[in-house]
């Protein structure tokens, strides 16, 4: 993997979110990319039930996001999730209390409804048996059935059941706007996610979920799921080996924002000096947005479509054109077509999220869109960095490096600056004990001034004579990287 070239654009986030990011960075010692990837995901989950966005007139898409954070142990995966979902948990606690009270009222209402229905059925039976006109009773029964008390819904946003059936049931029975934060997703990616790639793509696009079988009938018109998946590097590598090509072919990576967390030298401030004012405000903002997504009748409110003003619309069109140029033949993104496919949609979502959390009024401005472009550009570069295999050096260069280490160790152990070439073919590094590969490696080291070949007088034996100025003790230690094990 190539080194990262740019710092995550924390300055592009809304004011409270910036403060939250810096509190996580300073108080916990986590990296900016770790803090901000979780932030943008949490922000999307908080408002996806309230807003959609129109990147083009007549084209309406949800604000749901899919984020993948590849982070080693100790990067703060659990900490950042706990800190940023406090508002969600408080919202769910309030909704649970409300649901419990509504459920008591519902049980009373349903008991009354059942008693009235039972009485009408009994009357209908008597009139039918007596041959009397029962049309009035039938109409009363029909009206009663139409006014059956609605079952209260439990607004539970954070998903727990990671099976496809569990997710569908939760969206249908409980709440159609869900947040899926996983701080240790290794088992999920290996065992569950393969069957959920289609669901993740559909909920990102806002497509309805329909299940029509003999056992289950489900229709969810506007499903919204934001996926925040955090996984350790080795588990991510296993996922890529198993499902990487499929993730590309089915368009998962086109929709996903990826961040690979790099080690950081930041030390957290002492617990006594930690300040979490911005994080507390951020969680309260999320809670208020979630509360606003619940209507007075206890059902989800309809999403409002956010639009771009004229300047922002023109800027978005220019960005689309720029992306199309870069993905054309010879462009910098020609080998990353899948990334370009949904780039403009992700930019539009991020712009809408910034617009809402900045508490802007009216249409989305070019200022918010410019910030979104910068944030998405960082994620796009990150995805290219993470998913593009590191070019392997030519085999002869690898062989030359391996042979150089062997020779450095030979000098260290034998205190000799020469070795017979035939000895290298028999006892040198195993990978280059074939004459063609050994010769190619020797040529490179000769060109770099490490050694030369000489014939022994009166003999056909060829000796490799090392340059004494290149094999001083400190140079040998550097070549062996202080590792005195014999290179194989």
VEXTI-225243 format. One line per field, with one value per residue (C-alpha): residue in three letters; x, y, z; residue number from 1. Coordinates in Angstrom, 2 decimals. Example, Ala and Ser with C-alpha at 12.3 -4.5 7.8 and 13.67 -1.06 7.14 Angstrom:
REM residues 2
minu	c(ALA SER) .
x	c(12.30 13.67) .
y	c(-4.50 -1.06) .
z	c(7.80 7.14) .
bator	c(1 2) .
REM end
This chain:
REM residues 488
minu	c(UNK UNK UNK UNK UNK UNK UNK UNK UNK UNK UNK UNK UNK UNK UNK UNK UNK UNK UNK UNK UNK UNK UNK UNK UNK UNK UNK UNK UNK UNK UNK UNK UNK UNK UNK UNK UNK UNK UNK UNK UNK UNK UNK UNK UNK UNK UNK UNK UNK UNK UNK UNK UNK UNK UNK UNK UNK UNK UNK UNK UNK UNK UNK UNK UNK UNK UNK UNK UNK UNK UNK UNK UNK UNK UNK UNK UNK UNK UNK UNK UNK UNK UNK UNK UNK UNK UNK UNK UNK UNK UNK UNK UNK UNK UNK UNK UNK UNK UNK UNK UNK UNK UNK UNK UNK UNK UNK UNK UNK UNK UNK UNK UNK UNK UNK UNK UNK UNK UNK UNK UNK UNK UNK UNK UNK UNK UNK UNK UNK UNK UNK UNK UNK UNK UNK UNK UNK UNK UNK UNK UNK UNK UNK UNK UNK UNK UNK UNK UNK UNK UNK UNK UNK UNK UNK UNK UNK UNK UNK UNK UNK UNK UNK UNK UNK UNK UNK UNK UNK UNK UNK UNK UNK UNK UNK UNK UNK UNK UNK UNK UNK UNK UNK UNK UNK UNK UNK UNK UNK UNK UNK UNK UNK UNK UNK UNK UNK UNK UNK UNK UNK UNK UNK UNK UNK UNK UNK UNK UNK UNK UNK UNK UNK UNK UNK UNK UNK UNK UNK UNK UNK UNK UNK UNK UNK UNK UNK UNK UNK UNK UNK UNK UNK UNK UNK UNK UNK UNK UNK UNK UNK UNK UNK UNK UNK UNK UNK UNK UNK UNK UNK UNK UNK UNK UNK UNK UNK UNK UNK UNK UNK UNK UNK UNK UNK UNK UNK UNK UNK UNK UNK UNK UNK UNK UNK UNK UNK UNK UNK UNK UNK UNK UNK UNK UNK UNK UNK UNK UNK UNK UNK UNK UNK UNK UNK UNK UNK UNK UNK UNK UNK UNK UNK UNK UNK UNK UNK UNK UNK UNK UNK UNK UNK UNK UNK UNK UNK UNK UNK UNK UNK UNK UNK UNK UNK UNK UNK UNK UNK UNK UNK UNK UNK UNK UNK UNK UNK UNK UNK UNK UNK UNK UNK UNK UNK UNK UNK UNK UNK UNK UNK UNK UNK UNK UNK UNK UNK UNK UNK UNK UNK UNK UNK UNK UNK UNK UNK UNK UNK UNK UNK UNK UNK UNK UNK UNK UNK UNK UNK UNK UNK UNK UNK UNK UNK UNK UNK UNK UNK UNK UNK UNK UNK UNK UNK UNK UNK UNK UNK UNK UNK UNK UNK UNK UNK UNK UNK UNK UNK UNK UNK UNK UNK UNK UNK UNK UNK UNK UNK UNK UNK UNK UNK UNK UNK UNK UNK UNK UNK UNK UNK UNK UNK UNK UNK UNK UNK UNK UNK UNK UNK UNK UNK UNK UNK UNK UNK UNK UNK UNK UNK UNK UNK UNK UNK UNK UNK UNK UNK UNK UNK UNK UNK UNK UNK UNK UNK UNK UNK UNK UNK UNK UNK UNK UNK UNK UNK UNK UNK UNK UNK UNK UNK UNK UNK UNK UNK UNK) .
x	c(0.00 1.30 1.74 -1.08 -0.45 -3.07 -4.45 -8.16 -10.05 -11.45 -11.95 -14.70 -17.02 -19.73 -18.56 -19.84 -18.59 -15.14 -15.02 -16.12 -13.40 -10.70 -11.94 -11.67 -8.23 -6.87 -8.65 -8.34 -5.29 -7.05 -6.28 -8.34 -9.50 -10.85 -12.77 -14.14 -15.23 -17.34 -18.61 -19.86 -21.53 -23.27 -24.42 -25.99 -27.80 -29.21 -30.90 -31.61 -35.17 -35.81 -34.17 -33.36 -31.38 -31.95 -28.58 -30.50 -34.10 -36.41 -33.65 -34.15 -31.72 -31.39 -28.68 -27.65 -23.94 -21.77 -18.40 -15.58 -12.88 -9.85 -8.16 -5.71 -6.38 -6.00 -7.15 -10.25 -12.97 -15.10 -14.41 -15.49 -18.65 -19.64 -18.93 -20.82 -23.88 -24.78 -27.51 -28.94 -29.04 -30.76 -33.31 -33.99 -34.44 -37.05 -38.79 -38.85 -40.57 -43.08 -43.66 -44.31 -46.94 -48.48 -48.54 -50.67 -53.11 -53.08 -53.90 -56.85 -58.07 -57.67 -59.56 -62.41 -62.32 -62.41 -65.34 -67.32 -66.54 -67.57 -70.88 -71.57 -70.73 -73.12 -75.86 -75.19 -75.48 -78.82 -80.29 -79.08 -80.56 -83.89 -83.94 -83.86 -82.13 -78.54 -77.17 -76.90 -74.98 -72.69 -71.92 -71.18 -68.82 -67.05 -66.65 -65.34 -62.73 -61.57 -61.07 -59.03 -56.46 -53.02 -50.23 -47.60 -44.17 -40.94 -38.55 -35.38 -32.72 -29.57 -29.73 -28.65 -29.69 -27.17 -29.02 -30.88 -34.17 -33.48 -32.77 -35.90 -38.07 -36.61 -37.18 -40.73 -41.93 -40.00 -38.46 -37.49 -34.52 -31.66 -28.05 -25.67 -22.45 -20.07 -16.78 -15.47 -16.91 -14.60 -17.16 -19.90 -17.88 -16.94 -20.30 -23.13 -22.15 -21.87 -25.66 -26.20 -24.25 -27.44 -29.35 -26.62 -26.67 -30.48 -30.78 -28.02 -30.04 -33.38 -34.94 -37.98 -37.55 -40.14 -40.46 -43.42 -43.28 -45.74 -44.32 -43.45 -44.92 -42.95 -42.97 -40.77 -41.26 -38.48 -35.78 -32.82 -29.73 -26.37 -23.60 -20.52 -18.29 -15.00 -12.60 -8.99 -6.54 -6.08 -9.83 -10.22 -7.53 -9.40 -12.60 -10.86 -9.39 -12.78 -15.21 -13.11 -13.90 -17.58 -17.65 -16.34 -18.62 -21.78 -20.97 -20.34 -17.06 -18.67 -21.01 -18.59 -16.36 -13.18 -10.58 -7.43 -6.35 -2.65 -0.68 -0.60 1.90 -0.69 -0.92 -4.30 -4.58 -5.05 -8.57 -8.88 -8.19 -10.50 -13.29 -16.26 -18.46 -18.59 -19.25 -22.13 -23.60 -23.15 -25.00 -27.81 -28.10 -28.36 -31.01 -33.07 -32.92 -34.02 -36.91 -38.01 -38.18 -41.01 -44.44 -47.15 -48.87 -45.72 -44.98 -42.00 -42.37 -41.86 -38.45 -38.03 -36.06 -33.14 -32.19 -29.15 -29.27 -28.29 -24.59 -24.31 -26.14 -23.67 -20.72 -22.09 -22.47 -18.86 -17.70 -19.56 -17.86 -14.46 -14.98 -16.04 -12.84 -10.67 -12.28 -11.92 -9.10 -5.79 -7.37 -6.13 -9.23 -9.39 -8.52 -11.04 -14.32 -16.28 -15.24 -16.52 -19.90 -21.50 -19.10 -21.51 -24.24 -21.94 -20.82 -24.46 -25.21 -22.24 -23.19 -26.73 -25.40 -23.13 -26.02 -28.31 -25.72 -24.59 -28.25 -28.38 -31.72 -33.03 -31.30 -27.83 -25.20 -22.04 -20.11 -21.48 -20.96 -17.31 -16.69 -18.37 -16.18 -13.05 -14.21 -15.17 -11.89 -10.02 -12.13 -11.68 -7.90 -8.03 -10.01 -7.51 -4.67 -6.27 -7.66 -4.84 -2.23 1.28 3.39 5.91 9.54 11.17 12.25 15.92 15.81 14.22 16.84 19.64 18.38 18.12 21.65 23.01 21.63 23.15 26.54 26.38 25.74 28.54 31.02 29.80 30.13 33.27 35.14 35.85 35.26 35.23 33.24 33.38 30.47 29.91 29.47 26.58 24.93 25.12 24.70 23.39 19.77 17.52 15.43 18.41 20.39 19.67 22.39 20.13 18.62 21.95 23.66 20.90 21.20 25.01 24.84 22.63 24.94 27.97 26.26 25.63 29.26 28.80 31.03 32.87 33.70 37.28 38.81 41.30 44.76 45.42 41.84 38.40 36.89 35.04 35.15 32.80 34.96 33.11 33.79 35.35 34.06 30.48 30.71 31.84 30.36 27.76 26.77 26.39 24.15 22.01 21.72 20.60 18.30 19.88 18.45 21.29 19.26 20.66 18.59 17.03) .
y	c(0.00 3.41 6.05 8.53 11.94 14.14 14.85 14.18 17.47 17.91 21.61 20.76 19.28 21.30 23.26 20.90 17.87 19.45 19.99 16.39 15.11 17.06 15.89 12.29 12.94 14.75 12.94 9.39 9.75 8.31 9.26 11.92 9.43 7.14 9.93 11.52 8.33 7.40 10.98 11.20 7.80 8.76 12.07 10.26 7.82 10.65 12.49 9.81 9.50 13.22 14.10 12.92 14.86 15.67 15.75 16.39 17.56 14.59 12.31 11.64 9.58 8.85 10.21 6.72 5.89 2.78 3.21 0.72 1.54 -0.75 -0.22 -2.25 -3.14 -0.16 2.41 3.32 1.45 0.70 4.08 6.09 4.02 4.40 8.13 8.91 6.72 8.10 10.26 7.23 5.21 8.04 8.35 4.61 4.68 7.44 5.52 2.37 4.22 5.71 2.32 0.65 3.28 3.09 -0.70 -0.59 1.78 -0.46 -3.56 -1.78 -0.52 -3.92 -5.61 -3.12 -3.59 -7.37 -7.21 -4.92 -7.17 -10.25 -8.60 -7.60 -11.09 -12.56 -10.15 -10.90 -14.61 -14.16 -11.99 -14.31 -17.29 -15.45 -14.42 -10.71 -7.99 -7.82 -5.17 -2.52 -4.87 -5.88 -2.23 -1.65 -4.64 -3.34 0.12 -1.38 -3.43 -0.35 1.48 -1.28 0.32 0.49 -1.46 0.93 0.90 0.76 3.28 1.23 2.61 0.63 -2.86 -5.89 -8.88 -9.12 -11.74 -10.74 -11.93 -10.08 -6.83 -7.13 -7.90 -4.98 -2.52 -3.80 -4.34 -1.64 1.21 1.67 3.97 1.93 2.39 -0.54 0.26 -2.69 -2.07 -5.64 -6.87 -9.80 -12.56 -10.48 -9.98 -13.64 -15.20 -12.72 -9.93 -12.08 -12.46 -8.80 -7.08 -6.78 -5.41 -2.86 -1.70 -1.48 0.51 2.85 3.47 3.68 0.74 -0.90 -4.25 -6.85 -10.36 -12.42 -16.05 -18.48 -17.75 -14.04 -11.06 -7.85 -4.58 -1.68 1.29 3.58 1.56 3.54 1.84 3.46 0.88 1.76 -1.32 -1.35 -4.24 -5.15 -5.30 -9.08 -9.68 -7.10 -8.87 -12.17 -10.47 -9.00 -12.36 -14.03 -11.34 -8.46 -9.14 -9.61 -6.33 -4.60 -6.43 -5.79 -2.12 -2.23 -0.30 2.26 3.14 2.77 5.28 3.47 4.59 2.72 3.93 4.62 4.40 7.66 8.97 11.13 10.62 11.18 13.93 12.83 11.84 14.74 17.27 15.79 18.02 16.56 19.62 19.35 15.61 16.17 18.80 16.48 13.66 16.04 17.18 13.55 12.88 15.88 14.84 11.31 12.65 14.83 11.73 10.33 11.73 12.60 9.33 7.40 6.59 7.72 11.13 11.47 12.56 16.11 16.42 18.84 20.59 22.53 26.21 27.36 27.87 24.53 22.78 24.21 23.18 19.64 19.44 20.61 17.97 15.27 16.42 16.45 12.89 11.77 13.23 11.52 8.12 8.37 6.54 7.96 9.69 9.32 7.34 5.14 2.05 2.95 2.98 1.51 4.42 6.97 5.28 6.63 9.46 12.31 10.65 10.29 13.91 15.04 13.04 14.47 17.99 17.47 16.12 19.16 21.48 19.98 19.84 23.38 24.36 26.11 27.23 26.95 24.97 23.46 26.07 25.78 26.36 23.14 21.31 22.42 20.99 17.74 17.49 17.86 15.23 12.78 13.38 12.25 9.07 8.44 8.72 6.49 3.84 3.86 3.61 0.72 -1.34 -0.90 -3.64 -2.35 -2.86 -5.63 -4.85 -6.96 -10.43 -9.72 -6.74 -8.89 -11.56 -8.98 -7.69 -11.22 -12.05 -8.81 -9.73 -13.20 -11.73 -9.26 -12.11 -14.15 -11.34 -11.05 -14.76 -15.63 -12.31 -12.83 -10.46 -13.15 -16.29 -18.81 -18.48 -22.22 -21.92 -19.52 -22.01 -24.71 -22.82 -19.36 -18.25 -21.10 -18.97 -18.12 -21.36 -21.55 -20.05 -17.69 -16.04 -15.89 -14.26 -11.67 -10.74 -10.56 -8.23 -5.78 -5.81 -5.34 -2.35 -0.83 -1.24 -3.92 -6.59 -7.92 -11.33 -12.60 -15.79 -17.64 -17.93 -21.38 -22.45 -22.16 -21.21 -17.88 -15.80 -13.05 -10.28 -7.81 -4.09 -3.58 0.00 -1.28 -3.96 -2.10 -3.29 -0.50 -1.12 -4.85 -4.15 -1.84 -4.38 -7.03 -4.54 -5.63 -9.09 -11.58 -14.58 -16.20 -15.09 -18.04) .
z	c(0.00 -0.99 1.77 2.26 0.73 2.39 5.86 6.37 5.77 9.28 8.51 6.02 8.65 10.44 13.48 16.18 14.26 13.92 17.66 18.23 15.90 17.71 21.10 19.93 18.43 21.49 24.32 22.97 20.73 17.68 14.10 12.24 9.62 12.34 14.05 10.88 9.12 12.13 12.36 8.77 9.13 12.39 10.91 7.96 10.24 12.36 9.47 6.86 8.21 7.71 4.42 0.93 -1.66 -5.34 -7.13 -10.35 -10.86 -10.47 -9.14 -5.44 -3.36 0.40 2.66 3.80 3.64 3.64 5.37 5.87 8.42 8.41 11.76 13.85 17.47 19.78 17.20 19.19 17.29 20.34 21.96 18.93 18.52 22.16 22.16 18.94 19.51 22.94 21.36 19.55 22.77 24.65 21.84 21.94 25.72 25.33 22.56 24.69 27.54 25.11 23.49 26.85 27.70 24.21 24.44 27.62 25.89 22.80 24.84 26.43 23.07 21.40 24.27 23.86 20.09 20.44 22.86 20.51 17.57 19.50 20.41 16.80 15.56 18.12 17.02 13.38 14.07 15.82 13.06 10.34 12.16 12.61 8.93 9.74 7.70 8.96 6.60 9.34 11.65 8.79 8.12 11.81 11.79 8.67 10.19 13.40 11.54 9.66 12.95 14.54 16.89 15.20 16.84 18.19 16.60 18.56 17.05 17.41 15.09 15.95 14.46 16.48 14.36 11.52 9.45 6.31 7.82 11.07 9.24 7.11 10.14 12.09 9.24 8.70 12.28 14.11 12.17 8.49 9.30 10.73 11.78 11.65 13.58 13.98 15.77 15.34 12.05 11.24 11.81 10.23 7.04 6.83 7.70 7.17 4.81 1.65 1.63 2.53 -0.26 -2.32 0.68 1.39 -2.24 -2.27 0.94 -0.24 -3.41 -1.58 -3.42 -1.75 -0.01 -0.97 0.47 -0.74 0.33 1.89 5.34 5.11 3.31 3.72 1.81 2.97 0.68 1.91 3.70 5.00 6.44 7.15 7.52 9.59 9.42 11.34 10.91 11.59 8.65 8.55 8.57 5.79 3.76 4.14 3.02 -0.02 -1.05 -0.75 -1.90 -3.28 -6.97 -6.16 -4.22 -7.34 -9.78 -7.75 -7.16 -3.41 -3.59 -5.89 -3.03 -0.11 1.68 2.80 5.33 6.35 9.78 10.06 13.34 15.23 17.76 19.49 23.22 24.87 27.43 31.01 31.99 34.43 31.65 29.02 27.70 25.79 25.29 21.49 21.63 24.04 21.69 18.73 20.49 21.45 17.83 16.70 19.35 18.26 14.61 15.54 17.63 14.71 12.50 14.68 13.83 16.35 15.48 16.36 12.73 10.62 9.00 5.28 4.03 2.74 -0.50 -0.27 -3.51 -4.72 -5.51 -9.00 -8.22 -6.44 -9.28 -11.78 -9.58 -9.31 -13.10 -13.50 -11.00 -12.95 -16.14 -14.43 -13.17 -16.66 -18.11 -15.50 -16.11 -19.90 -21.67 -20.48 -17.48 -13.91 -12.94 -16.03 -13.98 -11.27 -13.17 -10.25 -8.03 -10.55 -11.05 -7.86 -7.04 -7.76 -5.67 -2.67 -3.07 -3.08 0.08 1.95 0.86 2.19 5.51 5.90 4.99 7.66 10.47 9.66 10.20 6.85 5.47 1.95 -0.78 -0.51 -1.34 -3.42 -0.18 1.34 -1.94 -2.18 1.29 0.25 -2.85 -0.72 1.77 -0.97 -2.81 0.31 0.54 -3.20 -2.94 0.13 -1.71 -4.57 -2.07 -0.16 -3.03 -5.56 -5.16 -4.50 -7.65 -7.13 -8.03 -10.77 -9.67 -10.30 -7.90 -5.20 -5.79 -5.62 -2.27 -0.92 -2.10 -0.63 2.79 2.50 1.59 4.49 6.89 5.23 5.88 9.47 10.23 8.18 8.17 4.45 1.55 -1.12 -1.87 -4.68 -7.09 -7.03 -3.25 -3.84 -6.19 -3.50 -0.24 -1.13 -0.68 -1.75 -4.11 -6.35 -6.47 -10.19 -12.42 -14.45 -11.37 -9.56 -12.56 -12.92 -9.24 -9.44 -12.45 -10.55 -7.51 -9.80 -11.48 -8.05 -7.02 -4.35 -5.90 -8.93 -10.40 -10.76 -12.16 -9.98 -11.54 -12.91 -12.24 -13.76 -10.40 -10.36 -7.19 -6.05 -4.54 -2.34 -2.14 1.34 1.50 1.25 3.94 7.02 10.36 10.56 6.94 7.58 10.59 8.46 5.66 8.13 9.91 13.19 12.53 12.90 11.77 8.65 5.61 3.83) .
bator	c(1 2 3 4 5 6 7 8 9 10 11 12 13 14 15 16 17 18 19 20 21 22 23 24 25 26 27 28 29 30 31 32 33 34 35 36 37 38 39 40 41 42 43 44 45 46 47 48 49 50 51 52 53 54 55 56 57 58 59 60 61 62 63 64 65 66 67 68 69 70 71 72 73 74 75 76 77 78 79 80 81 82 83 84 85 86 87 88 89 90 91 92 93 94 95 96 97 98 99 100 101 102 103 104 105 106 107 108 109 110 111 112 113 114 115 116 117 118 119 120 121 122 123 124 125 126 127 128 129 130 131 132 133 134 135 136 137 138 139 140 141 142 143 144 145 146 147 148 149 150 151 152 153 154 155 156 157 158 159 160 161 162 163 164 165 166 167 168 169 170 171 172 173 174 175 176 177 178 179 180 181 182 183 184 185 186 187 188 189 190 191 192 193 194 195 196 197 198 199 200 201 202 203 204 205 206 207 208 209 210 211 212 213 214 215 216 217 218 219 220 221 222 223 224 225 226 227 228 229 230 231 232 233 234 235 236 237 238 239 240 241 242 243 244 245 246 247 248 249 250 251 252 253 254 255 256 257 258 259 260 261 262 263 264 265 266 267 268 269 270 271 272 273 274 275 276 277 278 279 280 281 282 283 284 285 286 287 288 289 290 291 292 293 294 295 296 297 298 299 300 301 302 303 304 305 306 307 308 309 310 311 312 313 314 315 316 317 318 319 320 321 322 323 324 325 326 327 328 329 330 331 332 333 334 335 336 337 338 339 340 341 342 343 344 345 346 347 348 349 350 351 352 353 354 355 356 357 358 359 360 361 362 363 364 365 366 367 368 369 370 371 372 373 374 375 376 377 378 379 380 381 382 383 384 385 386 387 388 389 390 391 392 393 394 395 396 397 398 399 400 401 402 403 404 405 406 407 408 409 410 411 412 413 414 415 416 417 418 419 420 421 422 423 424 425 426 427 428 429 430 431 432 433 434 435 436 437 438 439 440 441 442 443 444 445 446 447 448 449 450 451 452 453 454 455 456 457 458 459 460 461 462 463 464 465 466 467 468 469 470 471 472 473 474 475 476 477 478 479 480 481 482 483 484 485 486 487 488) .
REM end
